[in-house]
Amino acid sequence: MRLSPLPRQGRNLAGALLACAGNVRRPLSAACILTHRCNFRCTYCDIPDRAGSELSSDQWLSGLRELRDAGLLRASFSGGEALLRADAVSIIKGAKELGLTTSLNSNGWLTHAQLVELAPHLDLLMVSLDGPAAEHDAARRKPGSFARAIQVLREARALGITTTSITVLTPANLHVVEPILQLAEQNGYWAYFQPAYLECFGRDRGLQPGLGPQVLADISQRLVAAQSLGRPVGASPGYLRRLALTPGGSRCENCRAGRQFVTIMPDGTFVPCHLTADERTWPSAADHGFAKAFAQMPAVSPGGGCAISPYQELDLIFGLNPAAVRTALRRLLKPATAGQPH
C-alpha cells in the first residue's frame, strides 16, 4: 500500500524536531520587524531612531513563503509599532494563510481599530505594559496609553486571541512586578518580564545601570514563587533560572539564534537577534532572497547570554527543554484565567 505524503505542516514539524535534536540550521521561527517607526517615544527605547527603508508587503509575503518552504513554522511581527504600516494586517493574514503560527507585539494604541480584522489570523497578541497607569504612562510618555493597552488585552481575549503582556524592567519600575501579576490575574493574560538594555541594538554595553546580578536574582526568585502558586507568569522555569544568573546564565555562541530562529529587520537584513545588529554586515534579503540570506548567516560571536525573554524562550524550546516546550504549548492552548490566579 502506498502511503499518502505528509501535508506540508507535518513535514515541517517533523523536520523541525530533527533539526532541534541535531542543532541543524533550519529557519523555524522568524521575528519580522515590519518598521522601526513608532508613535511612542518610550524612556528606555531607541528603536525609532533607526527608522528607514522598509520591505514592501509583496517582498515580505514572498520571502515568508520561501522560508515556509525551507521549514518555517512561526512568524512574529513587531516594530517600532508594526501597525503603523497600513499593510500590517494583510501581511499577518498572508503569513497565516501560509500555515504559519502568528503573533504580534504592539503598544496597543492602534490595535483596537484592527482587532476584529486581525482575530482570524492572529494566534497571540503581546502588548507592552510597563506597570500600572502612572508608571506605564510615564515610561510611554503618552497619557491614556495604559487604559488603551488594558482595553486591547481584554478585547483580544474576548475574540479568542491568546494574550500576553511584556514588561520591560528598568531601575524606575522594579516595583511593578506584583501589580502587573495582579492585572494579569484580573484580565486573563500571561505576564512576561525582561530587563532593559542600554542600547536596543548593542549587547556589549549591557543592561541599564541598577539592574545588577542581585536585582535580577531577586526578580527571578519572586517570579518563581509566583509561578509555584499558579499565578500567570508566562516565562518558562528555564528562562527564570537564566535570568537569575544573568549575565553568565548562557553564552551567545551557544544560542540557536541565527541557526533556528532569526530576526529580519525592516529593510530585509537578517540578524540573529536585534542585539547583534551592529556587530557586522549581515546578509540582506533584498540582495539574496529570504532563504539564501538565512543560509548565509555567519555564526554569532562569543559573548554573555542575553536577558531578552522571547529569544531565551526560543533557545530553550528549540533545545527541546521539556519545561519550555510545555510552557509554550500551555500559553497557546490554555489561556490564563481571568478573575483568579491561574
N, C-alpha and C positions, 0 to 999 in steps of 0.2 A: 504494500500500500504506500502510495506517495503522500508524504505529509505536506500540508499547505505551509508556505513560508510564513514566518512570524511577521505580523504587521510592524511597520517602522518603529513605533514606540517600544514594542517588545524587543526588537533588535537593539535599539539604542540603550534600553535599560540593561540588557544582557551585556552589551559592550561596555557600559559604564561600570558594572560590577567587576568585570575582568580588568578594566583599566585601573580601577581603585585598588584591587588586590595586588596588581603588579606595579603600581605607581607609573603607569604608562601615560604618555602625553595624549590627551583627548579632551576636546572642549565640552565639558559637561555643564558648565554654568557661565553665563556672561552678564556682567554688570554694565548696562548700557547707559552711559551718561549722555542724555539727549542734548543738554545745553549746560553751560556754566552760568547762564544768565539767571538772576533771581530777583524776586520782588521784595525780598528782605535783605537786610544787612546785619546779620547776627554778630554778636560781640566776639565770637570765637572762630569765625569762618572767613577765609579769604578766597573762596571759590569764585565769587562774581568778578574778581579782578582778572580772571583768566578768560572771560567771555571773548569769543572769537568765531572762527568759521565752524560750520556745523554740516554734517552729512544731511542729505535730503531724505525724505521718507522712503523713496524708492531704493536709495542706497542702503538704508537700514534694513528694509524688508528683504531685499535680495541677499544682503550679507547674512542675515539671520537664517535664511533658507540654506545658504552654504554651510553655516555652522551646524544647523539641524541635520543636514545630510552627513556631516562629519561626526555626529554623536550628541549634539547639544540637547539638553533636557529642560533647561530653565533659563529664562531671561528676566532680569530685574531692571527696572527703569528708574532713573533719578536725575538730579541736576547738581548744582543750581536747583531750580524748580522746573521739573520736566513739563508741567502743564502750561508753562509759558509758551510752549510750542503749540501752534494751532493744530498740528497733525499728531500730537502725542497720543490721543485716544486711538486714532487709526493705526498707529504703529503698534500699540499694545494689542489691539484687536487682531492685527495681522500676525503678531507673534503667537497669539492663542490659536489662530487658525492653522498655524504650522504645527500645532500639537505640543507647544511648549508650556510649561508651568510659568505663570507670570506674577510679578509683584511690582509694586510702585512705592517709592519713597517720596513723600510730599510734605510740605509745611502746612498743608490743609487750607490755605487761604483761598485757593482757586478750585478746590476739589469738589465742593458741594454741587456746583452747577453741572458737573460732568459725571457724578456718581452713577446715575441711572444708566447712562450710556456705557460707563465702564464696567458695571457689575457683571455682565455675562462673560467678560473677557479677562477678569482680574481675579487671581486666586488669593492674593494677600495685599493688604494696604498697610504700610508702615508710616505713621505720622510722627514727626519730630515734636517732642514735648519736653520742655526744659524745666518744668516744675509747675506748681500751682500758678494762678493768674498773675500775681505780682512778679514772680521770678521769670516766668515764661515771657511775658510781655516786655520785661526789661531786657532779657537776652535777645529777643527778636527785634526790639526797637519798633514794635508795631502794636499800639493799643488795640485790644479786641482780638488779638491773634490766638490767645488761649481759648476763648469761648468758641471761636470758629473751629479750632482743632478738635475740641471735645465734641462739638456738634457733628463733625465729619466722621469721627470714630463711631459715634452712636448710629448715624445713618448708614454707614458702610456695613456695620454689623447687622442691622436690620435687613439689609439687602443680601445677606448671606456671604459677604466677603470676610475672610479671616482678617482680624485687625490686630495690630500691634502698635505700641509706641516705642520710640527710641529716645533716650535722654542722654545728651552729651554732658558729662560731668566736668565742671571747671571748679576752681577754688571758690567761686562765688555761689555755687548751688549744691554743695556736697550734702546739705541738709535735706534735700528734696526726695531722697530715696523712699522714705516711708510715705510721704504724701502721694508720690507717683504710684506706689503699690496700692494705696487706698483708692485712688482714682481708677486704676485698672480693675480692681475688685468691683467697684460700683458700676462700671460701664462695660465690663465683659471683654477685655482685650489683654493680650500678653505685653509685659513691660520689659524692655531691654535697656541696658545702661552701658556706656563706654566712656572712658576718659578722653579729654580733648588734647589734641596735639598743638604745638606752637604754630606749625605750618601744615596746611592740608595736603601739600604736595611734597613734603620733605620729612622723611623719617629720622634723618640724622640729628635734628635739633630736639627731638624727643617730645615728651609731654609738657604741658604747661607747668610752670613752677608751682609748687604746692601740691602736686599730685605724685608724691614720692611713694616708695615701696610700702611704708606703713599705712599710708592713707588708702592705697589700693587694696592692701590685705584686709583692712577693716571693712571696706565696701564689700569685698568678696565674702567675708565672714557673715555680714548682715544678710546678703542675698542668699547664701547657702542656708542660713537659718530660716529665712522666709520661705524658701523653696521646700524645705523639710516639713513645713506646716501646710503645704499645698497651696501657697499663695501664687499668683500668676506671674512668676519670674520666668521670662522667656528663654533665658540663657540655658545652655546645657551645663551639667556639672563640670565637664572638661574645660569650658571657657572660664568658669568661675575659678577653677584651680589655676589656670594660666594667668588670669587677672591678678590673683594673689601673689604670683611670682614675677609679674612684670617689673623690669624689662627682661628678665632672664628666663621666663617661662617657656620660651620656644625660640627657634632660630629661623630667620628669614630664608636661609638657603635650604632648609628642610620643608618649607611651606609648599603646598601644592598650587599656590598662586602662580600663574604662567604655565602650569602644566595641565591642570584640570579645571581651573576657573580663571577668568580673565576680566579685566576692566577695559572697556572701549570708550575712549574719550570722544567728545562731540565731533572732532574733526576726523575721527576714524583711526587715531593712533591706538595701538594695542599695548597696554602696560599690564604687568602682573597685578598691581594694585595702585591706587592713586598715590600712595606714599612713596612710590618709586618713580613717579612720572618724570622727575627732573634729573635722574641719575645718568641717563644716557639717551642716545637716539634710538627709539623703539620703532618696530615695523609699523607701517601705515596701511590700513585697508584701502585708502584712496589710491595707493600705488599698486598694491598686490592683490586686493580682494580679501575678504574676511578669513577664509580658510587658510590661505597661504600666509597671511600676516600672523595668524596664531601659530602655524607650524614653524615660522621663522623666529619666534620669540627666544631670546637668549635667557640663560639661567639668571636667577636673582642673585645679586652679590651678597656675601655674608653680612649678617647683622642681627642684632637682638630682635626678637619677635615683636610684632605689633600688638596693640590692645584694641584693634578695630573689631567689634563684635561680629559683623557679617563675615569678614574674612576668616576669623578664627573658627567660627562655626563651620564654614565650608571646608576648611582644612581638616577639621575633626570628622565631619561627615564623610568626605571622600577618603579619609584614612580609615573608614569603617569603624570608627569609635562607636560601640553599641549604644551608649547613653546619648550621644549626639544624634545618631540616627533616630532613636526613639523620640527624642525631644522634637526633632524636625517633623516627624510624622504626627505627633500629638498636636503640634502647632497648626498644621494644615487640616487635620481631620477632626479635631475635637476642640472647638472654640472655648475660650475662657468663659467662666460662668459669671454673669452679672449679678450683683446684689449680695454676693457672699464669697469668701475665699474659695479658690478652686481646689 
